[in-house]
Amino acid sequence: MTTDTRRQRITDLLHSIEAEMRRSGLWEEIAPNPQALASSAPFCYDTLQFQQWLQWVFLARMRALLDAGAPLPGACDIQPLAEHSFAELPQDTTHLVQLCGEIDRAISERN
């Protein structure tokens, strides 16, 4: 897969994750406070729910990297945390968890 194809695949997956979050009612219109977003803990676990981190940190940062043409992370492994975090939610998050796995594989792919 070429770099451009990989970047487009990741862009498409980011859009799909957002659409699925909106569909399942996990998308928020109001951002958490700046202090919550500034957490230095992995996944901001001490200040945000996983779906908030996914929306406000992961999607935002990945889009910023893609928009800037900046290098992407060399690896990603968010699906296990998505499975764990979404297990207690009343919504069906099966597709969202699958999309997290797809983004893991797309980001971790080597050219």
N, C-alpha and C positions, 0 to 999 in steps of 0.2 A: 504494500500500500504506500503510495506517495505521501509526502508530508502534507500537501494540500488536501488530498483525499482524507487523510486521517484528521486533519483540523476541521474539515467540513463534517465528517462523521461525528466528531465531538460536539460541534456546534448544534447539529441536529439532535443529538441526545440531550443536550442542555435544554433545548426547546421542548423536547418530549417530557423531560422531568418536570419542567414548569407546568406544562399542560396537564400532566397527571396529578400534580399537587393541587392544581386548581380544581380539577374534576372531583378529587376526593375530599375537598374542603380543607386541605392543609396549608393552602397559600394564604399569607397574611398581607393585608394592605398597608399596615402601619409597622414600620421598622422597630425593632427593640431599641432601647436606649443605647447611646454610644458606649457607655461603660460595659454593658453586656456584650456588645460586639467587640470590645477591646480585650476580652479575656485572653490570657496566655495559655489557658488549659487546652489540651487537645480537644478539638471539636467544640470548644467553648462549653464543655459539659457542665461546668459550674454555674453558667449563667443562661444558657439557652437549651431548649429542647432540640433534639436532633433535627426535626423538620425545619426549625428556625435556622439552625446552622446551615443546613442544606440550601435553604433559600437565600439567606442574607450574607453568608460567608462563601460557601463553596460555589454556588452558581455565579455570584457577583465576581468573585476573583477569577474564575475560569473564563468568564466572558471578557473581563478586562485584559487578561493575557492574550486571548484570541484576537480581540480588537486591536491590541497594540502590536500584534505579530511577534510577541515575546515567546521565549521558549516555554514549553509546557512541562509540568512535573514529569518525572521519569516513571512514576508508579502511582497507583491509586488503589485503595482497598476499603471502600466505604460500604459495600454490600453487607458484610457481617454486622456492622453497627446498625444499618438500616433494618435488617431482619430482627435484631434484638430490640431496637427502639420502637419499631412499628408493631411488634407482637401484641402489645397491650391496647392498641388503638381500636376503636369500634369500626373504623373504615376498612374496606378491603384494600390493602396496600400491596397485594401480590405483584401487580404490574409495576408499581413504583420500585419495589425491591429488585425486580428483574432489570429495570432501567439502570439502577445503581450498579448492578453487576456488569451491564453492557458498558457503562462509562468507565468502570474499573478496567475492563479489558481494552477498551479503545485508548485510554490514557497510557496504560502499561505496555502497549504494543511498541515494538521496535521496528524501525524502517529497515 
